[in-house]
Each structure stands twice: as structure tokens, then as C-alpha cells.
Amino acid sequence: SRSRSRSPSSSPDAPRRVEVVLEDDRPTGILFEKHESGRPAVLGFAASCPRTVAATVRPGMVLSKIAGERCKYIEYDRALELVRALEKPLRLEFRAPRAAKRRRDSDRRRRRRR
């Protein structure tokens, strides 16, 4: 098997945090875009993406750890370089971003108080 994963995310109650293990040096098959936080976010999946990864990780999820290390302050390009270059098997953790609606609602409340 090329990759392993924990926590299937096909249900509406999908977990906010999931982990996948890339078993070898083949491309991940995960298509990334730059999230507003500056970190890689899942845009979608190439045909080469292992089914277990595509079934676990959801588009919009943000890369939060590479090999157990938080990547909050790692630049987008550097994070992708690390995913490609680090020795496999490689453990990646993704988190669902916070709901934008909640932030907007709290921003409105803050504005009213001022």
C-alpha cells in the first residue's frame, strides 16, 4: 500500500483534523493552493492520488504538521519542498479551517461595541 490514513471523512461529521502517511517517494497526488494563512491548503486531487488519501483529506483542509512538526510559520513554497524532499514514510496532518461565517459574525459584534 502506498499510503495509510486515519479517520475517514466521507460523513458530514468529518473530523477537523486528519493524518495521512505517504509511504514512498511518488508524488502525493494532492493539489495545493495557498491558504489565507500562507500555508498549503488542499485544492483537490490528481488521478494519481491514493484513494485512502482522497477519502481522508477534504478540499479546503490546511496542512498543519509535516513529520510531527507544526508548519504554521513555514512559508508555502518551503512547506511543499519539505513534503517532496523528506524521507518517506512521511506523516502529514491536515486541519479543517475555521468557519469563515463565525469570524465574520464575531467581527460584526466587535464593530458594534466600538
N, C-alpha and C positions, 0 to 999 in steps of 0.2 A: 504494500500500500504506500502511496506517495505521501499522503498526509493524514493526520489524525485530527479529530476535533472533539471538543466537549460542547454540550448544550445546543441541541438543535433549535433553530429559530424560526420554524415554519408556523408556529402558533401565534395568535395575537398577543399572548402573554410572554413574548420572547424576552430573553434576559437582556439586561442593559450592558452586560459585559460577557464577552466570549473569548475563547482561546483556541488557536489552531497551531498545529505543529507542521512545519514544512520539512519533509523527510529527506529531500535531496536538492541538488542544485538546479533543477529545471525551473523555468520561470513560474512565478506564483499563479499567474492567470488572473490576478486581482488587478483591476484597473483603478488607479488612484487619481484624485484631484486634490487641490489644495483647499483645506477647510478654512473657515474664517479665523480659526485659532492659529493657522500657519502649519498645522500638522497634516499628514496624509489622511484623506477620508476615502472610503470605498465609493467609487463611481459605479462600478458594475464588474462583470466577469467576462473574460475571454473564453472561447470554447475550450482552451487547454486547462482551465481551472478545474482542479479536482472537485468532484461532486460533493465530497464531505465539507470542503471549504465553502463552496457556494451555498450549501444548505445551512451552514452555521453563521456565516458573516452576512450582514444585511447592508445593502447600499446605504450610504449616509453615516455608517459607523466610522469612528475616528481611531486611528492607530494610537494606542496608549502605552504599550510596552513592547520592547524588542529584546528578546532573550532575558526577560525579567527586569530590564532596566526601563524606568519611565522615560518617555521621549517627549515630554512636554516642552522642553527647551531646545530640542534638536530641530534644526531647520529642515524644511520639507525635502529638499534635494539630498541632504545628508542622510535623512531617515531612509529614503529609498535606496541610497547607496549601501547602507548597512544591511538592509534586508537582502540585497543581491549578494553582498560580499561575505557576510558572516558564515561561519561553518554550520553545516546542516547536520543533524536536525536542528531547526530553529523555531523557537516558541514565540508566537506573536499574540498580543492581546489587543482586542478592539473594544471600544465602548460606544454605546449609543449617545449621540449628542443630546444635551438638554433641550427640552421642547422650547422652540422659539416663542411660542404663544405665551408661555408663562413669563418669560423675560419681558416681553412687551407689556403684559399686564402689570408686572411689578414696576416697570419703568413709568407707566402712566400714574400709578399710585404715588411714586416718588415725586413726580412733577406736580401733582395736586397739592402735596404737603408743602412745597416750597413757597 
